Amino acid sequence: MTRAPALEVDRVSFRWRRKDAPVLEIERLEVGAGERLFLGGPSGSGKSTLLSLVAGVLVPGDGRVRVLGHDTRVLSGPGRDRFRADHLGVIFQMFNLLPWLPVLDNVMLPCRFSHTRRNRAEQRDGSVAAQARRLLGRLGLDAERVLARPVTELSVGQQQRVAAARALIGAPELVLADEPTSALDADRRADFVALLTEQCGETGAALLFVSHDRALAAAFDRHLELGEINRVAQEAGA
């Protein structure tokens, strides 16, 4: 049986205010179930805005964003929040880890807000903590002394892996990554992408990874440039 696409963006237009010019006009974007897509584009080109539309943080003025078959426009604000918590893992550019929590608690955080993800973690590994430890171990953070430390004591590379484990816990069907490698050197960027794509492959999660660093694109199933699908960028470059 063919699985529905993880993401479908159809004729979407977005502007910050009604009188403003649109910042995004996308005719069509699709991410298949389990597909790992690299979406490139320079800083300020609208990549983060697109991810916010996919995550339901923003709502398009026109068009439709369907995530796992659900039209985000028909959901209420709280409904979009619940849907995001249950089905999406997000890796933010600045990681957004909670500085007052130790590593393990940061990773388990999504399961405090989502029964769906908590149940998946418990079914797979017996407990949420066990899954958090397994993911951290696969990402190279398995030492007990690291798990109990505040995230502020970790290196940037370690914080990045904690953020990835948090996004992956509870097997979300779609993972969104917003320039998560921007603070790393070239070798660490490549290592992190390899680990992230491997873990998404293990759970069957689709991955939409946005970055200006096109050197990373070879690790993905497909590579698109935002300028290829965003009419605003095309007209600006004409």
TORMAR-52237 format. One line per field, with one value per residue (C-alpha): x, y, z. Coordinates in nm, 2 decimals. Each point is the difference from the previous one (the first is absolute). Layout:
BEGIN
c1 = X / ...
c2 = Y / ...
c3 = Z / ...
//
This chain:
BEGIN
c1 = 0.00 / 0.14 / 0.04 / -0.13 / 0.26 / 0.14 / -0.05 / -0.19 / 0.02 / -0.24 / -0.03 / 0.11 / 0.04 / 0.12 / 0.05 / 0.06 / -0.26 / -0.30 / 0.15 / 0.35 / 0.14 / 0.01 / 0.32 / -0.09 / -0.20 / 0.04 / -0.19 / 0.08 / 0.23 / -0.03 / 0.20 / -0.07 / -0.05 / 0.35 / 0.17 / 0.30 / -0.01 / 0.27 / -0.14 / 0.26 / 0.00 / 0.19 / -0.07 / -0.31 / -0.16 / -0.30 / 0.11 / -0.08 / -0.34 / -0.08 / 0.09 / -0.23 / -0.28 / 0.06 / 0.01 / -0.32 / 0.15 / -0.10 / -0.31 / 0.02 / -0.21 / -0.09 / 0.05 / 0.03 / 0.26 / -0.08 / 0.22 / -0.06 / -0.32 / -0.13 / -0.08 / 0.16 / -0.24 / -0.31 / 0.16 / -0.04 / 0.31 / 0.00 / -0.08 / 0.31 / 0.21 / -0.13 / 0.06 / 0.36 / 0.07 / -0.13 / 0.14 / 0.29 / 0.35 / 0.18 / 0.37 / 0.04 / 0.29 / 0.09 / -0.11 / -0.24 / 0.10 / -0.12 / 0.31 / -0.15 / -0.05 / 0.26 / 0.06 / -0.23 / -0.29 / 0.04 / -0.02 / -0.31 / -0.18 / -0.22 / -0.15 / -0.12 / -0.22 / -0.10 / -0.16 / 0.04 / 0.38 / 0.03 / -0.20 / 0.22 / 0.32 / -0.13 / -0.11 / 0.34 / 0.23 / -0.20 / 0.02 / 0.05 / 0.33 / 0.12 / -0.07 / 0.17 / 0.31 / 0.00 / -0.03 / 0.27 / 0.22 / -0.05 / 0.08 / 0.32 / -0.11 / -0.03 / 0.22 / -0.20 / 0.19 / -0.11 / -0.37 / -0.03 / 0.18 / -0.18 / 0.00 / 0.18 / 0.31 / 0.01 / 0.19 / -0.19 / 0.03 / -0.13 / -0.29 / -0.09 / -0.02 / -0.22 / -0.23 / -0.01 / -0.08 / -0.28 / -0.14 / 0.01 / -0.14 / -0.34 / 0.05 / -0.16 / -0.10 / 0.16 / 0.32 / 0.07 / 0.36 / 0.06 / 0.37 / 0.11 / 0.36 / 0.07 / 0.22 / 0.21 / 0.32 / -0.01 / 0.10 / -0.26 / -0.27 / 0.05 / 0.01 / -0.32 / -0.19 / 0.11 / -0.13 / -0.33 / -0.08 / 0.09 / -0.24 / -0.28 / 0.05 / -0.03 / -0.34 / -0.13 / -0.03 / 0.00 / 0.26 / -0.02 / 0.34 / 0.06 / 0.34 / 0.21 / 0.29 / -0.05 / 0.31 / -0.23 / -0.26 / 0.16 / -0.10 / -0.37 / -0.24 / -0.08 / 0.12 / -0.21 / 0.07 / -0.26 / 0.05 / -0.12 / -0.35 / -0.04 / -0.15 / 0.10 / 0.37 / -0.03 / -0.15 / 0.26 / 0.27 / -0.15
c2 = 0.00 / 0.34 / 0.24 / 0.36 / 0.27 / 0.14 / 0.36 / 0.16 / 0.38 / 0.12 / 0.36 / 0.15 / 0.37 / 0.17 / 0.36 / 0.14 / 0.27 / 0.02 / 0.31 / -0.14 / -0.18 / -0.38 / -0.15 / -0.35 / -0.11 / -0.38 / -0.18 / -0.35 / -0.18 / -0.36 / -0.21 / -0.37 / -0.23 / -0.08 / 0.22 / 0.21 / 0.33 / 0.27 / 0.35 / 0.26 / 0.37 / 0.31 / 0.15 / 0.22 / -0.19 / -0.12 / -0.35 / 0.05 / 0.15 / -0.31 / -0.22 / 0.20 / -0.05 / -0.37 / -0.02 / 0.20 / 0.29 / 0.21 / -0.04 / 0.08 / 0.28 / -0.20 / -0.36 / -0.32 / -0.17 / -0.36 / -0.18 / -0.38 / 0.05 / 0.28 / 0.35 / 0.23 / 0.29 / -0.19 / -0.06 / 0.24 / 0.16 / -0.25 / -0.28 / 0.09 / 0.00 / -0.35 / -0.13 / 0.14 / -0.16 / -0.34 / -0.03 / 0.25 / 0.01 / 0.34 / 0.08 / 0.38 / 0.20 / 0.10 / -0.33 / 0.15 / -0.23 / 0.09 / 0.11 / -0.10 / -0.36 / -0.27 / -0.18 / -0.30 / 0.22 / 0.23 / -0.31 / -0.14 / 0.34 / -0.07 / -0.31 / 0.22 / 0.19 / -0.29 / -0.33 / -0.13 / 0.04 / -0.12 / -0.32 / -0.06 / 0.04 / -0.24 / -0.26 / 0.01 / 0.02 / -0.07 / 0.36 / 0.35 / 0.02 / -0.32 / 0.14 / 0.33 / -0.19 / -0.21 / 0.30 / 0.19 / -0.31 / -0.03 / 0.37 / -0.05 / 0.13 / -0.31 / 0.08 / 0.02 / 0.31 / 0.18 / -0.10 / 0.17 / 0.32 / 0.32 / 0.06 / 0.33 / -0.20 / -0.18 / 0.10 / 0.13 / -0.33 / -0.19 / 0.24 / -0.05 / -0.38 / 0.05 / 0.21 / -0.27 / -0.27 / 0.22 / 0.04 / -0.38 / -0.13 / -0.17 / -0.06 / 0.31 / -0.06 / 0.33 / 0.16 / 0.37 / 0.13 / 0.37 / 0.07 / -0.23 / -0.02 / 0.37 / 0.01 / -0.30 / -0.05 / -0.19 / -0.34 / 0.02 / 0.11 / -0.30 / -0.24 / 0.15 / -0.02 / -0.37 / -0.08 / 0.19 / -0.16 / -0.34 / 0.04 / 0.13 / -0.30 / -0.24 / 0.15 / 0.06 / 0.37 / 0.25 / 0.27 / 0.36 / 0.15 / 0.37 / 0.15 / 0.24 / -0.26 / -0.18 / -0.22 / -0.21 / -0.07 / -0.32 / -0.18 / 0.03 / -0.17 / 0.32 / 0.35 / 0.31 / 0.37 / 0.22 / 0.23 / -0.28 / -0.02 / 0.35 / 0.24 / 0.30 / -0.09 / -0.08 / 0.34 / 0.18 / -0.18 / 0.08
c3 = 0.00 / -0.10 / 0.29 / -0.04 / -0.03 / 0.32 / -0.13 / -0.28 / -0.06 / -0.27 / -0.14 / 0.33 / 0.04 / 0.32 / 0.09 / 0.35 / -0.03 / -0.24 / -0.17 / -0.03 / -0.31 / 0.04 / 0.13 / -0.12 / -0.30 / -0.05 / -0.27 / 0.12 / 0.24 / 0.10 / 0.24 / -0.02 / 0.30 / 0.13 / -0.25 / 0.10 / -0.18 / 0.00 / -0.06 / -0.08 / -0.02 / 0.13 / 0.34 / -0.01 / -0.29 / 0.20 / 0.10 / 0.37 / -0.10 / -0.20 / 0.29 / 0.22 / -0.25 / 0.00 / 0.38 / 0.03 / 0.18 / -0.29 / -0.23 / -0.37 / -0.13 / -0.31 / -0.10 / 0.20 / 0.22 / 0.06 / 0.26 / 0.02 / -0.18 / 0.23 / -0.13 / 0.26 / -0.08 / 0.12 / 0.34 / 0.29 / 0.15 / 0.30 / -0.25 / -0.21 / 0.33 / 0.09 / -0.35 / 0.00 / 0.33 / -0.11 / -0.35 / -0.06 / 0.13 / -0.03 / 0.01 / 0.04 / -0.13 / 0.36 / 0.14 / 0.26 / 0.28 / 0.35 / 0.20 / 0.34 / -0.10 / -0.03 / -0.33 / 0.06 / 0.10 / -0.30 / -0.23 / 0.17 / -0.01 / -0.31 / 0.17 / 0.28 / -0.25 / -0.22 / 0.11 / -0.35 / 0.01 / 0.35 / -0.08 / -0.31 / 0.21 / 0.27 / -0.26 / -0.17 / 0.30 / 0.31 / 0.13 / -0.12 / 0.19 / -0.17 / -0.34 / 0.08 / 0.11 / -0.31 / -0.23 / 0.18 / -0.02 / -0.37 / -0.03 / 0.20 / 0.34 / 0.21 / 0.31 / 0.32 / 0.11 / -0.31 / 0.04 / 0.34 / -0.09 / -0.08 / -0.38 / 0.06 / 0.09 / -0.33 / -0.31 / -0.30 / -0.18 / 0.30 / 0.04 / -0.36 / 0.05 / 0.30 / -0.22 / -0.26 / 0.26 / 0.13 / -0.35 / -0.07 / 0.33 / -0.03 / -0.38 / -0.15 / -0.37 / -0.12 / 0.12 / -0.08 / 0.03 / -0.02 / -0.08 / 0.29 / -0.11 / -0.03 / 0.31 / -0.08 / -0.20 / -0.32 / 0.14 / 0.28 / -0.24 / -0.22 / 0.30 / 0.14 / -0.33 / -0.04 / 0.35 / -0.05 / -0.33 / 0.14 / 0.29 / -0.21 / -0.23 / 0.30 / 0.11 / -0.35 / 0.07 / -0.29 / 0.04 / -0.14 / 0.06 / -0.09 / -0.03 / -0.20 / 0.01 / -0.33 / 0.07 / 0.22 / -0.27 / -0.12 / 0.32 / -0.09 / -0.23 / -0.18 / -0.03 / -0.07 / 0.00 / 0.15 / -0.30 / -0.22 / 0.16 / 0.15 / -0.27 / 0.21 / -0.03 / -0.37 / -0.07 / 0.21 / -0.20 / -0.33
//
